[in-house]
Amino acid sequence: MTSPQDKSSAPATSSAAEPAANNEPQREAEASRLVERFTLWSGAAALVPVPLIDIAAVGGLQIEMVRRLSQIYGVPFSENRGKSIVASIAGSLLPASAASTTTVGALSMLKFLPGFGLTIAVIAMPAFSACATFVIGRVFIKHFASGGTLLDFDLPTYREFIETQKAKFRSRRASPATSPGGQTSSDKPAAATKP
């Protein structure tokens, strides 16, 4: 007969790995829905008419999305590290010649200009914010699903994936054949496509 202490020290690799493997499609589906929600919210937050407040609102939503994704995947969350990674991913979405804070800040400040400036800002900010949030979410899903944490995130290894997700977001916006959840058939998690 084994004592409770013996049971806790015994490796539980096979029994713990099985439920995690069976739960993975559900976890990915839940994470994808979360990213879709935050993508919409970020686009809406970018419409805040007060310059720089819109940037703070979008940034706050992106950090909260990463916090919730880390909960879904059981990864410890650090707000400072999360902010740093979110900023680096968002910065990588902009052209190399533009500094991220300068470009996004300039877009936000256009809201001060009546007429044309406000129109440009109202069109550009929600699109950029939604795209950035979508890409950040997809990167974290991929990273956390592969067993990564905030401490071992390495942006250069995700550059190609970021470009792919950015193109996927753009084509999704251009294509009217998206589902009500905003996913194309290629975006849907495996669990959602099974009968």
VOGU-3710 file (C-alpha; in Angstrom, 3 decimals, decimal comma):
1> mtspqdkssa> 0,000/0,000/0,000  1,366/3,413/-0,945  1,010/6,463/1,186  -0,366/9,784/-0,129  3,181/11,112/-0,117  4,345/8,293/-2,407  1,541/9,024/-4,870  2,446/12,707/-5,097  6,099/11,964/-5,778  5,360/9,414/-8,503
11> patssaaepa> 5,625/10,839/-12,039  2,221/11,406/-13,587  3,429/11,901/-17,140  1,062/9,590/-18,999  -2,120/10,479/-17,100  -1,377/14,232/-17,089  -0,322/14,292/-20,741  -3,450/12,502/-21,976  -6,003/15,037/-20,690  -3,823/17,901/-21,911
21> annepqreae> -3,617/16,348/-25,393  -7,369/15,703/-25,488  -8,044/19,237/-24,287  -5,744/20,954/-26,800  -8,347/21,488/-29,598  -10,771/22,970/-27,054  -8,045/25,178/-25,627  -7,090/26,426/-29,094  -10,735/27,102/-29,964  -11,218/29,054/-26,718
31> asrlverftl> -8,001/31,021/-27,336  -9,024/31,797/-30,929  -12,422/33,095/-29,800  -10,680/35,261/-27,209  -8,357/36,745/-29,853  -11,314/37,437/-32,152  -13,130/39,293/-29,354  -10,107/41,375/-28,416  -9,422/42,135/-32,097  -12,900/43,674/-32,405
41> wsgaaalvpv> -12,565/45,530/-29,111  -9,193/46,956/-30,157  -10,631/48,246/-33,411  -13,437/49,910/-31,445  -11,050/51,330/-28,816  -9,025/52,974/-31,572  -12,102/55,059/-32,379  -11,826/56,890/-29,049  -11,754/60,530/-30,208  -9,109/61,672/-27,709
51> plidiaavgg> -5,564/61,359/-29,085  -3,181/59,097/-27,133  -6,048/57,819/-24,969  -6,905/55,536/-27,890  -3,361/54,118/-27,868  -3,517/53,500/-24,130  -6,896/51,763/-24,486  -5,677/49,479/-27,261  -2,461/48,682/-25,377  -4,445/47,828/-22,265
61> lqiemvrrls> -6,681/45,485/-24,249  -3,670/43,757/-25,791  -2,071/43,194/-22,376  -5,347/41,856/-20,974  -5,629/39,499/-23,975  -2,134/38,137/-23,291  -2,998/37,752/-19,593  -6,103/35,721/-20,467  -4,242/33,627/-23,048  -1,623/32,821/-20,422
71> qiygvpfsen> -4,453/31,658/-18,118  -5,904/29,445/-20,841  -2,512/27,819/-21,411  -1,500/27,762/-17,735  1,526/30,010/-18,277  2,685/32,386/-15,524  2,017/36,015/-16,483  4,290/38,982/-15,840  2,807/42,354/-16,782  6,179/44,020/-17,415
81> rgksivasia> 7,427/41,185/-19,610  4,040/41,012/-21,362  4,116/44,744/-22,154  7,626/44,444/-23,523  6,727/41,557/-25,840  3,471/43,179/-26,996  5,345/46,404/-27,826  8,026/44,516/-29,753  5,469/42,575/-31,807  3,425/45,722/-32,506
91> gsllpasaas> 6,612/47,525/-33,525  7,502/44,728/-35,939  4,188/45,249/-37,743  5,181/48,742/-38,868  7,507/49,449/-41,791  11,166/49,312/-40,783  11,631/53,003/-41,564  9,012/54,093/-39,015  9,423/54,067/-35,269  6,353/52,436/-33,754
101> tttvgalsml> 5,545/55,053/-31,142  6,114/57,887/-33,583  3,904/56,423/-36,312  1,061/55,304/-34,061  1,276/58,540/-32,077  1,120/60,560/-35,283  -1,963/58,623/-36,419  -3,577/59,279/-33,075  -2,694/62,987/-33,162  -4,401/63,347/-36,544
111> kflpgfglti> -7,651/63,272/-34,568  -6,874/66,871/-33,570  -7,159/67,956/-37,207  -10,765/68,503/-38,221  -11,967/67,048/-41,500  -9,265/65,209/-43,439  -6,991/64,470/-40,450  -9,839/63,049/-38,402  -11,036/60,965/-41,361  -7,569/59,450/-41,910
121> aviampafsa> -7,192/58,678/-38,201  -10,652/57,115/-37,960  -9,850/54,817/-40,904  -6,216/53,981/-40,128  -6,166/53,574/-36,345  -8,901/50,913/-36,019  -7,445/48,892/-38,900  -3,910/48,976/-37,488  -5,083/48,319/-33,924  -7,254/45,359/-34,913
131> catfvigrvf> -4,476/43,886/-37,081  -1,875/44,305/-34,341  -4,137/42,691/-31,747  -4,975/39,777/-34,054  -1,304/39,124/-34,844  -0,217/39,461/-31,199  -2,925/37,007/-30,161  -2,032/34,459/-32,842  1,671/34,683/-31,951  0,947/34,041/-28,273
141> ikhfasggtl> -1,363/31,128/-29,097  1,402/29,531/-31,165  4,046/30,261/-28,530  2,034/29,037/-25,545  0,735/25,951/-27,411  4,334/24,933/-28,131  5,130/25,077/-24,406  6,677/28,556/-24,414  6,477/31,121/-21,631  6,909/34,877/-21,445
151> ldfdlptyre> 10,499/34,343/-20,326  11,595/32,366/-23,390  9,817/34,405/-26,083  12,170/35,194/-28,977  10,721/37,632/-31,531  13,102/36,787/-34,431  11,844/33,184/-34,498  8,296/34,472/-35,098  8,994/37,074/-37,818  7,823/34,853/-40,671
161> fietqkakfr> 4,756/33,752/-38,693  3,947/37,408/-37,943  4,064/38,266/-41,651  1,826/35,285/-42,442  -0,714/36,316/-39,804  -0,650/39,933/-40,994  -1,397/38,772/-44,541  -4,129/36,445/-43,226  -5,759/39,348/-41,367  -5,651/41,571/-44,462
171> srraspatsp> -7,087/38,883/-46,737  -9,758/38,108/-44,158  -10,821/41,755/-44,093  -10,948/41,844/-47,888  -12,837/38,549/-48,182  -16,574/38,579/-47,504  -16,520/34,770/-47,030  -15,751/34,824/-43,324  -17,889/33,095/-40,768  -19,813/34,997/-38,093
181> ggqtssdkpa> -16,877/34,468/-35,707  -14,638/36,208/-38,222  -12,726/33,040/-39,093  -12,148/31,721/-42,559  -12,245/27,983/-43,031  -8,417/27,850/-42,856  -8,415/29,749/-39,524  -10,809/27,446/-37,726  -9,297/25,185/-35,117  -9,328/21,463/-35,818
191> aatkp> -12,029/20,838/-33,198  -14,431/23,235/-34,918  -14,170/21,421/-38,274  -14,862/17,907/-36,950  -18,469/16,689/-37,277
//
